Amino acid sequence: MDKEKVVTIEDRIPKLKTQRKQKTNRRMIIYLSLFFLLILVFVYFQSSFSDIKKITVSGNENISDQAIIKAAKISPHTSFLNLSDEDIQKGILKMGEISSVDVHKKFYNHLIIEVKEFHRVGYLKENGKYYPVLESGKLLAGMKKGSLPVNAPIITDWKDRKLLKPMAKELGKLTKGIAHRISEIQLDTESKDGNRIILYMTDGYEVRSSITHFARKMEAYPSIVQQLGPHQKGVINMDVSTYFHEFGKEEAPKSETDR
């Protein structure tokens, strides 16, 4: 059996001193690192380094970037780490023209706001002024004098404001192709049913219908016009039953439900 190696205390003391010194050095490095880290964090929060460096707004067409940033209550001196996504979303959604908001944070101190607007489905004309109508039924402030509506029908002679919201929702369901073919919409004042409407189309036709299920009924409009031909203009009734009569000719007899 081999003899056990014997280490004298004199040999061990230098080694123990070295180990203790290494441990002490490691602790000092850790403490110093934590100390400097805390200083950096403090300096970061107290200095302009923590401020928002860039704000990007996307998805907005009718509302300016500045208006959205203002609604979010953000300034260039707002601390990036103190931002609340929920508070930003709530602030922007109060505008009424916005249907949804997504907020993202990106390095370095870059805030990204993605919004989705309610579409403008029409323009209510009152007292010579045009008021944009959103698909939610909300009415915006009147357009500046000299500004003209684009890419949406004009709603005129609309006496019952309660019917504006369901009409806007139906217009919001239309495809762009059909919506852009509608020039003007009026309530049918001659009908006992306050739900009836008259549409004047850009291709020369007049459409009689009702607000209820209006978008679904209008899906058939392109195929009806295609069958009539370009020179046969008149009134297309798209209510309970669908029928057509040319301008200047006697209208086909109506059923009791159409009167």
C-alpha positions in Angstrom: 0.0 0.0 0.0 1.3 3.4 -1.0 2.2 5.8 1.7 -0.3 8.7 2.1 1.1 12.0 1.0 1.6 14.3 4.0 1.1 18.1 3.5 2.6 20.2 6.2 0.7 23.3 7.5 3.5 25.5 6.2 2.7 24.3 2.7 -1.0 24.8 3.1 -1.0 28.4 4.4 0.1 30.1 1.2 -2.5 28.2 -0.7 -5.3 29.1 1.7 -4.2 32.8 1.5 -4.4 32.7 -2.3 -7.9 31.1 -2.3 -9.2 33.7 0.2 -7.8 36.5 -1.8 -9.4 35.2 -5.0 -12.8 34.9 -3.2 -12.4 38.5 -1.8 -11.5 39.8 -5.3 -14.5 38.1 -6.9 -16.9 39.6 -4.3 -15.4 43.0 -4.8 -15.9 42.7 -8.6 -19.5 41.6 -8.1 -20.2 44.5 -5.6 -18.6 47.0 -7.9 -20.4 45.8 -10.9 -23.8 46.0 -9.1 -22.8 49.5 -7.8 -22.0 50.8 -11.3 -25.1 49.1 -12.7 -27.3 51.0 -10.2 -25.5 54.2 -11.1 -26.1 53.6 -14.8 -29.8 52.8 -14.2 -30.1 56.0 -12.1 -28.4 58.1 -14.7 -30.5 56.5 -17.5 -33.8 57.5 -15.8 -32.7 60.9 -14.8 -31.2 61.9 -18.1 -32.5 62.3 -21.6 -31.3 58.8 -22.5 -34.6 57.4 -21.3 -36.7 59.7 -23.4 -38.5 58.5 -26.5 -36.2 58.9 -29.5 -38.6 58.0 -32.3 -42.4 57.7 -32.7 -43.8 56.0 -35.9 -47.5 56.1 -36.6 -49.0 54.0 -39.4 -52.4 53.0 -40.8 -53.9 56.5 -40.5 -55.2 58.2 -43.6 -57.6 60.9 -42.4 -56.0 61.7 -39.0 -52.6 63.3 -38.8 -49.7 61.7 -36.9 -49.6 64.7 -34.6 -53.3 64.3 -33.6 -52.8 60.6 -32.7 -49.6 61.3 -30.7 -51.4 64.1 -28.8 -54.4 61.8 -28.0 -51.9 59.3 -26.7 -50.5 62.0 -24.4 -46.9 61.4 -25.5 -44.2 64.0 -25.7 -40.5 63.8 -26.7 -39.6 63.9 -23.0 -41.8 61.0 -22.0 -39.8 58.2 -20.5 -39.7 55.1 -22.8 -39.8 52.6 -19.9 -42.7 54.3 -18.2 -45.0 54.1 -21.2 -48.2 52.1 -20.7 -49.5 50.4 -23.8 -53.0 50.2 -22.3 -53.1 54.0 -21.6 -51.9 54.8 -25.1 -54.6 52.6 -26.6 -57.3 54.1 -24.4 -56.3 57.6 -25.2 -56.3 57.1 -29.0 -59.6 55.1 -29.1 -61.3 58.1 -27.5 -60.9 59.9 -30.8 -63.9 58.1 -32.3 -62.4 57.9 -35.8 -60.1 55.0 -34.7 -61.4 51.4 -34.6 -58.3 49.7 -33.2 -54.8 50.4 -31.9 -51.6 48.3 -31.6 -48.6 49.5 -29.7 -45.1 48.1 -30.1 -41.7 49.1 -28.5 -38.5 48.7 -30.4 -34.8 49.2 -29.6 -33.6 51.9 -29.2 -36.5 53.9 -27.5 -38.6 53.6 -30.7 -42.4 53.6 -30.2 -44.6 52.2 -33.0 -48.3 53.0 -33.1 -50.4 51.1 -35.6 -54.0 52.3 -36.0 -57.0 51.3 -38.0 -59.5 54.0 -38.9 -63.2 53.6 -39.5 -63.8 54.2 -43.2 -65.6 57.2 -44.4 -68.7 55.8 -46.1 -70.5 59.0 -47.0 -70.8 62.8 -46.6 -74.0 64.2 -45.1 -74.9 67.5 -46.8 -76.6 70.1 -44.6 -76.8 73.8 -45.0 -74.3 73.7 -47.9 -71.7 72.0 -45.8 -70.4 68.4 -46.0 -70.0 66.3 -42.9 -68.0 63.0 -43.2 -69.9 59.9 -42.0 -67.9 57.0 -40.6 -69.0 53.3 -41.0 -69.6 53.4 -37.2 -72.3 56.0 -37.8 -70.3 58.8 -36.2 -70.5 62.2 -37.8 -67.3 64.2 -38.1 -66.9 68.0 -38.1 -67.9 69.7 -41.3 -65.3 70.0 -44.1 -63.5 73.3 -44.8 -65.2 75.6 -47.2 -64.3 74.7 -50.8 -63.5 71.1 -49.9 -65.5 68.5 -51.9 -66.3 64.9 -51.0 -64.4 62.1 -52.7 -64.8 58.3 -53.0 -68.0 58.2 -51.1 -71.7 59.1 -51.8 -73.3 62.3 -50.7 -76.3 61.9 -48.3 -78.9 64.6 -48.9 -82.4 65.4 -47.6 -81.8 63.1 -44.6 -84.3 64.3 -42.0 -84.2 61.4 -39.6 -80.7 61.3 -37.9 -81.6 58.0 -36.2 -81.5 56.2 -39.6 -78.0 57.6 -40.3 -76.2 54.9 -38.2 -77.9 51.8 -39.8 -77.4 53.4 -43.2 -73.7 54.0 -42.5 -73.2 50.4 -41.3 -74.8 49.1 -44.5 -72.6 51.3 -46.6 -69.5 50.0 -44.7 -70.4 46.5 -45.9 -70.3 47.4 -49.6 -67.4 46.5 -51.9 -65.4 49.6 -53.1 -66.6 48.8 -56.7 -70.2 49.3 -55.8 -69.8 52.1 -53.2 -67.9 54.2 -55.8 -70.8 53.8 -58.2 -73.2 55.6 -55.8 -73.3 59.3 -56.3 -76.1 60.4 -54.0 -78.5 58.9 -51.4 -81.8 60.3 -50.2 -84.6 59.2 -47.9 -87.7 58.4 -49.9 -90.0 61.1 -48.5 -93.0 59.9 -50.6 -92.9 56.4 -49.0 -94.9 55.8 -45.8 -92.1 53.5 -44.7 -89.3 55.8 -43.4 -86.8 53.0 -44.2 -87.0 53.5 -47.9 -84.1 55.2 -49.8 -83.3 56.5 -53.3 -79.9 56.1 -54.8 -78.6 58.1 -57.8 -75.8 56.1 -59.5 -72.8 57.5 -61.4 -73.7 55.3 -64.5 -77.1 57.0 -64.8 -79.5 54.6 -63.0 -81.7 55.3 -60.1 -82.1 52.6 -57.4 -85.0 52.3 -55.0 -84.4 50.1 -52.0 -84.6 50.0 -48.2 -81.9 50.4 -45.5 -82.6 46.9 -44.1 -80.2 44.4 -45.8 -79.2 47.2 -48.3 -75.6 45.9 -48.8 -76.8 42.3 -49.5 -79.3 43.6 -52.1 -76.8 45.8 -53.8 -74.5 42.8 -54.5 -76.8 42.0 -57.5 -76.5 45.6 -59.0 -73.5 45.0 -61.3 -75.1 41.9 -62.9 -78.5 43.7 -63.3 -76.9 46.6 -65.0 -74.9 44.3 -67.3 -78.1 42.7 -68.5 -79.9 46.0 -69.1 -77.2 47.4 -71.4 -75.6 50.8 -71.5 -78.4 52.7 -73.3 -81.3 51.4 -71.2 -81.6 53.8 -68.3 -84.2 53.9 -65.7 -85.2 52.9 -62.1 -84.1 49.6 -60.6 -86.3 48.6 -57.6 -84.3 46.3 -55.3 -86.7 46.1 -52.3 -89.1 43.1 -51.8 -89.0 42.2 -55.4 -86.5 43.4 -58.1 -87.8 45.0 -61.3 -86.9 47.7 -63.7 -88.7 50.4 -65.7 -87.2 52.9 -68.1 -87.3 56.6 -67.7 -90.3 58.1 -69.5 -92.2 54.9 -69.5 -95.0 53.7 -67.3 -93.8 51.9 -64.2 -94.6 48.3 -63.7 -97.5 47.7 -61.2 -96.3 47.5 -57.6 -97.4 45.0 -55.0 -99.2 46.1 -51.8 -95.9 45.7 -49.9 -94.1 48.1 -52.3 -96.7 50.9 -52.0 
